[in-house]
């Protein structure tokens, strides 16, 4: 649970910093158009902060961190989110500065989205066992989830 808490806290700070950066960077360059920077703030807060707060609640209920898929999910998802947001920031900065945006940025952002998708799939693998067990057996879902891991 600690890893998810720290991830949520870091994404909160990053999301707020990106919102501030967007506002100040576009203001400093007299930019009033649309850019990828507009969406970085909300992407990080939704896909980072809110998602990991939900993971904490689900972990408390279903002991997700004791499952074999959790570490793979955690690192794959985080890598995907960081790569995706980094490419959004790079694309946004180039747009504000009126530079051509290399197709490589879109390609790398696509890889970030693929990692996010794989991370989501792994997350559902983390949930599948405990939820299936909780649906079949009455009792404490956390104990049931830990029992599934022992098998």
N, C-alpha and C positions, 0 to 999 in steps of 0.2 A: 504494500500500500504506500510505503514511503516514496518509492520511485514515481508512482502516479501523482502523488501530492507535489513532489518537487518538479515534475514535468508541468503540471498545471500552473504552479507558481511561476516557473520560468516563462511559460507561454503568456501568462498574464502580463508580466513585465515587458516581454518582447512585443506583444500586441499594443500595449500603451505607448511604447517607444516608437513603434512604426506609425501609429496614428499621429504622434507629435511630429515625427520626421516628415510624413506626407504633408502635413499642414505647413510646416516651416520651409521645406524644400521647394514646394510649388509656389509659395509666397515669395521666397527669395529670388526665384527665377521668373516671376510674373507670368506664371502658367495658369491658364484657366480652363484648359481642355480636359479630356479624359485620359487617364493612364492606369496602368496596373497598380500603381501605388494606392489608388483609391480603395482597392479591395484587400490589401494586405492586412490592415488592422482587423477587419472583421473575420478574415480567414483564420488568422492566428488565434483570435479569441474563441471562435466557434470550434475549429478543428483541433485546437490545442487545449485551451483552458476548459471550456465546457465539456469537451469529450472526455478529458482525463478526470474531471470531477464526477462524471457519470461512471467511469471505470472504477473509481474509488467506491462508489455506492454498490456497484455490482460485485466488486471484490469482497466487500464486507458481507454481502448476502450469500455469495456463491464460491468464495475462496479461489478466485481466478488465478491468483499469483502462485498457487500450489500446483497448478496444471502444467503440463509439459509444453504447451504452446505459448505460454505467457511471455517469456523472454524474447522469443522470436517475434511475436506480435509487437512487443514494446519497442524493440530496436528497429524493426522494419518500418513500422508506422512513423516513428520519430524521424528516421532518415528521410522518408518520403515527404513528410511535412516540411522539414528544414530545406530540402532541395527545392521543393515546389515554391516555397515562400522566397527563398533566395533568388530564384529565377524571376519571380514576380517583381521583386525589388529591382533587380538588374534591368529588366524590361521597362519598368516604370521610370527609372532614372534616365535611361537612354531616350525615352519618349519625351520627358520633360526637357532634356537638353537638346532635343531636336536632332538626335543622331539616328542613323539607320540601326535597326535591330537585327542582329544576326539570326538566321534560322537555327543556329546551334542553341540559342537560348530557348526557343520553343521545343527543340528536341530534348534538351536536358530537363525542362519542365515536364515534358511528357514522361520521362523516366521517373521523375518525382511522383507524378500521378499514378504510375504503375506500382511503385513501392507503396503508396498510400492504399491502393486497391488490394494489394497482397496483404498489407497490414490489417485491413478491414476483414479480409477472409480469415486470417489467423485469429482475429478477435472473435469471430463467430465460432471458430473451432474451440476457442477457450470457453465459450458459453455453452456449446452444445451438450457436453457431458453433464455438467452440473444441472442444467435446466431439464434435461431429459430425466435425470435421476430424481430431481425434486418433483417432477410431474408424476412419476411412478410411485414414489415412496413418501408417505406422510412423515412429518417431523421437521427437524431443523435443516434447512437447505445447506447451511455451512458444513454441518457434520456429514451430510450426504455427499457434498462435493469432495470433502477430504477422503471419504470412503472410495469414491470413484478413482481418485489419484492413487490410492494404495493398491488397487487391482492391477 
